[in-house]
Amino acid sequence: NLLLQVLDDGYLTDAKGRKIDFRNTVIIMTSNLGATTLRDKKTVGFGQEDAKEGYAAMKDTIQAALKQRFRPEFLNRIDEVVVFHSLTKAELDQIVYLMAKPVIKRIHDQG
């Protein structure tokens, strides 16, 4: 209900009655809703058509999860839902490397 006030009226009223202005604000919401379902359904595709169909199926799964979790009056106020592909093992390895690199350097510098 809090977000409905922000999305409808462009402001939020706090516990002390003060209004916080959201009229010139872009609100970005994130969620892992449907991630478990997608992980359990994961299939391997071989061509570009498979990738397109896989993405469409993934987006449908996420949309269904959103409809299960949130009321229509909330979902109808959202302009766009962007679904991202899962990170690959190579991408995860690169993230771990980049995050560990400064730690490894500090350990090396300390002897």
C-alpha positions as CSV (number, residue, x, y, z in Angstrom):
1,N,0.0,0.0,0.0
2,L,2.9,2.4,0.6
3,L,4.1,1.9,-3.0
4,L,0.6,2.5,-4.3
5,Q,0.6,5.9,-2.7
6,V,3.9,6.7,-4.3
7,L,2.9,5.4,-7.7
8,D,-0.6,7.0,-7.6
9,D,0.0,10.4,-5.9
10,G,3.7,10.9,-6.4
11,Y,4.5,11.3,-2.7
12,L,4.8,9.3,0.4
13,T,3.6,10.5,3.9
14,D,5.8,9.4,6.8
15,A,4.7,8.6,10.3
16,K,5.1,12.3,11.3
17,G,2.8,13.4,8.5
18,R,5.6,14.8,6.3
19,K,5.3,14.4,2.6
20,I,8.2,13.0,0.6
21,D,8.0,14.0,-3.1
22,F,8.5,11.3,-5.7
23,R,7.1,13.2,-8.7
24,N,10.5,13.5,-10.5
25,T,11.8,10.1,-9.5
26,V,12.5,6.9,-11.4
27,I,11.8,4.0,-9.2
28,I,13.7,0.8,-9.9
29,M,12.6,-2.4,-8.1
30,T,14.4,-5.7,-8.1
31,S,13.3,-9.2,-7.2
32,N,14.4,-12.8,-7.4
33,L,10.8,-13.8,-7.7
34,G,10.6,-16.9,-9.9
35,A,14.3,-17.5,-9.8
36,T,13.9,-20.9,-8.1
37,T,11.3,-22.0,-10.6
38,L,13.5,-20.9,-13.5
39,R,16.5,-22.8,-12.0
40,D,14.4,-25.9,-11.6
41,K,13.2,-25.7,-15.3
42,K,16.6,-24.9,-16.8
43,T,17.1,-26.5,-20.2
44,V,19.9,-26.3,-22.7
45,G,19.2,-24.6,-26.0
46,F,21.3,-25.0,-29.2
47,G,20.3,-22.3,-31.6
48,Q,19.2,-18.7,-31.7
49,E,15.6,-19.7,-32.0
50,D,16.0,-21.8,-28.9
51,A,17.5,-18.8,-27.1
52,K,14.6,-16.6,-28.2
53,E,12.0,-19.2,-27.1
54,G,13.9,-19.8,-23.9
55,Y,13.8,-16.1,-23.1
56,A,10.1,-15.8,-23.9
57,A,9.4,-18.8,-21.6
58,M,11.6,-17.3,-18.9
59,K,9.7,-14.0,-19.1
60,D,6.3,-15.8,-19.0
61,T,7.5,-17.7,-15.8
62,I,8.5,-14.4,-14.2
63,Q,5.2,-12.7,-15.2
64,A,3.2,-15.6,-13.7
65,A,5.2,-15.4,-10.4
66,L,4.6,-11.6,-10.3
67,K,0.8,-12.2,-10.8
68,Q,0.8,-14.8,-8.0
69,R,2.6,-12.5,-5.5
70,F,1.4,-9.0,-6.2
71,R,-2.1,-7.5,-6.5
72,P,-3.3,-6.4,-10.0
73,E,-3.6,-2.8,-8.8
74,F,0.1,-2.7,-8.0
75,L,1.2,-4.5,-11.2
76,N,-0.9,-2.2,-13.4
77,R,1.2,0.7,-12.2
78,I,4.5,-0.7,-13.3
79,D,5.6,0.5,-16.7
80,E,8.0,-2.3,-17.6
81,V,9.3,-5.6,-16.3
82,V,12.9,-6.3,-17.4
83,V,14.0,-9.9,-17.1
84,F,17.8,-10.6,-17.0
85,H,19.5,-13.8,-18.0
86,S,21.3,-15.7,-15.3
87,L,25.0,-15.2,-15.0
88,T,27.1,-17.9,-16.6
89,K,29.9,-19.8,-14.7
90,A,32.5,-17.8,-16.6
91,E,30.9,-14.5,-15.6
92,L,30.7,-15.6,-12.0
93,D,34.3,-16.6,-12.1
94,Q,35.3,-13.2,-13.4
95,I,33.3,-11.4,-10.7
96,V,34.9,-13.5,-8.0
97,Y,38.4,-12.8,-9.5
98,L,37.7,-9.0,-9.6
99,M,36.5,-9.0,-6.0
100,A,39.3,-11.2,-4.7
101,K,42.1,-9.4,-6.6
102,P,42.4,-6.5,-4.0
103,V,42.4,-8.9,-1.1
104,I,45.1,-11.1,-2.8
105,K,47.2,-7.9,-3.4
106,R,46.9,-6.9,0.3
107,I,47.9,-10.3,1.4
108,H,50.9,-10.3,-1.0
109,D,52.0,-6.8,0.1
110,Q,51.9,-7.9,3.8
111,G,54.3,-10.7,3.1
